[in-house]
């Protein structure tokens, strides 16, 4: 049986993993979902000082505080950034890293690097004008769906996503990832590709080609960008298969 540490993407908290975590526990695994600083029930702990280093420490501190070992660290979307940083620090505690519709970050990389310059500038202006200089609100569903697949989310789940999402600390988008980032050659590497990431991988983009090669193991999940909401049981099935 495995120990999963589940890290949600932007605007989300541990709540997003509830159904997947329950399904993993029913299979006999340990599943610990993380809420990062400034989000969900920890929203009041965030501030202008909250950055990527904060979220990396959230993950490593939880693992060490609970003395978790042989962990499978799971990153959804934005969480790839802090998970990459945490994976480089956890040493012998880490057995496996799983990226869900995401990929590891390289040293010196930040979230804004993934966006066209004009989009990054728009986000900076939005945060300055509407987010007290440090909070990035989740965009409306129609805007969100232009960049990330909403496939599989029915109306109740869309409403739940909007109702429970919290503004995201923008410092985690602007701070660049520092060393160390490599979890080491003995750490198992798994990718779960949903519609968005599968399309990128199948397009043969050179910078992502390594994800289709060993030591990476790839599983495809036919759903949109939020599989813990649109296909929670199926996601648990793949996570279970990844550790079997």
Residue pairs with C-beta under 8 A, 6 or more apart in sequence:
1 27
1 28
1 29
1 30
2 29
2 30
2 70
2 72
2 95
2 96
2 243
3 29
3 30
3 32
3 68
3 69
3 70
3 71
3 72
4 21
4 24
4 29
4 30
4 31
4 32
4 71
4 72
4 74
4 239
5 32
5 34
5 59
5 62
5 63
5 68
5 71
5 72
5 73
5 74
6 14
6 17
6 20
6 21
6 31
6 32
6 33
6 34
6 74
6 76
6 228
7 34
7 36
7 59
7 73
7 74
7 75
7 76
7 79
7 82
7 83
8 14
8 16
8 17
8 33
8 34
8 35
8 36
8 39
8 76
8 79
8 228
9 16
9 76
9 77
9 78
9 79
9 102
9 226
10 77
10 78
10 136
10 138
10 168
11 39
11 138
11 165
11 166
11 167
11 168
12 39
12 40
12 76
12 164
12 165
13 35
13 36
13 39
13 40
13 41
13 42
13 164
13 166
14 33
14 34
14 35
14 40
14 41
15 33
15 35
15 40
15 164
16 33
16 76
16 164
16 226
16 228
16 229
17 31
17 33
17 228
18 33
19 228
19 232
19 233
20 31
20 228
20 232
20 233
20 235
20 236
20 239
21 31
21 32
21 33
22 31
23 232
23 233
23 236
23 237
24 31
24 236
24 239
24 240
25 31
27 236
27 240
29 240
29 243
30 68
32 62
32 66
32 68
34 58
34 59
34 62
35 41
35 42
36 42
36 54
36 55
36 58
36 59
36 79
36 82
37 45
37 46
37 50
37 54
37 55
37 58
37 169
38 45
38 46
38 47
38 50
38 54
38 135
38 166
38 168
38 169
39 46
39 166
39 168
39 169
40 164
40 166
43 166
43 167
46 134
46 135
46 169
47 134
47 169
48 132
48 133
48 134
48 171
49 171
50 134
50 169
50 171
50 172
51 169
51 171
51 172
51 174
51 175
52 81
52 82
52 85
52 110
52 171
52 172
52 175
52 176
52 177
53 85
53 175
53 178
54 169
54 171
54 172
55 81
55 82
55 172
56 82
56 85
56 86
56 89
58 82
59 73
59 82
59 83
59 86
60 86
60 89
60 90
62 68
63 71
63 86
63 90
63 93
64 93
68 93
69 92
69 93
70 93
70 95
71 90
71 93
71 94
71 95
71 96
72 95
72 96
72 97
72 98
72 239
72 242
72 243
73 83
73 86
73 87
73 90
73 94
73 96
73 97
73 98
74 83
74 97
74 98
74 100
74 239
75 82
75 83
75 84
75 97
75 98
75 99
75 100
75 102
76 100
76 101
76 102
76 226
76 227
76 228
77 100
77 101
77 102
77 148
77 225
78 102
78 111
78 168
78 172
79 102
80 99
80 102
80 103
80 104
80 105
81 105
81 109
81 110
81 111
81 172
81 177
82 172
83 97
83 99
84 104
84 105
84 177
84 181
85 105
85 177
85 178
85 181
87 94
87 97
87 104
87 181
87 183
87 187
88 179
88 180
88 181
88 182
88 183
89 180
90 183
91 184
94 183
94 184
94 187
95 187
95 188
96 187
96 188
96 189
96 190
96 242
96 243
97 104
97 183
97 187
97 188
97 189
97 190
98 190
98 191
98 192
98 239
98 242
99 190
99 191
99 192
100 192
100 194
100 227
100 228
100 235
101 192
101 193
101 194
101 196
101 197
101 225
101 227
102 197
103 191
103 197
103 208
103 211
104 181
105 177
105 181
106 177
106 181
107 177
107 178
107 179
107 181
108 176
108 177
108 178
109 176
109 177
110 173
110 174
110 175
110 176
110 177
111 172
111 173
111 174
112 120
112 123
112 173
112 174
115 123
123 136
123 170
123 173
126 136
126 137
127 133
127 134
127 135
127 136
127 170
130 137
131 137
131 167
131 170
134 169
134 170
134 171
135 167
135 168
135 169
135 170
136 167
136 168
136 169
136 170
136 173
137 167
137 168
138 144
138 162
138 165
138 167
138 168
141 150
141 158
141 162
144 150
148 196
148 224
148 225
148 226
149 194
149 195
149 196
149 224
149 225
150 158
150 224
150 225
150 226
151 195
151 223
151 224
151 230
152 223
152 224
152 226
152 227
152 229
152 230
152 231
153 161
153 224
153 226
153 229
153 230
157 229
157 230
160 229
161 226
161 229
185 215
188 215
188 217
189 215
189 216
189 217
190 216
190 217
190 218
190 219
190 242
191 197
191 211
191 216
191 217
191 218
191 219
192 218
192 219
192 220
192 221
192 227
192 235
192 238
192 239
192 242
193 201
193 218
193 219
193 220
193 221
194 220
194 221
194 222
194 223
194 224
194 225
194 227
195 222
195 223
195 224
195 225
196 224
196 225
198 220
200 208
201 208
201 211
201 212
201 218
210 216
211 218
212 218
217 242
219 238
219 241
219 242
221 227
221 231
221 234
221 235
221 238
223 230
223 231
223 234
224 230
227 234
227 235
228 235
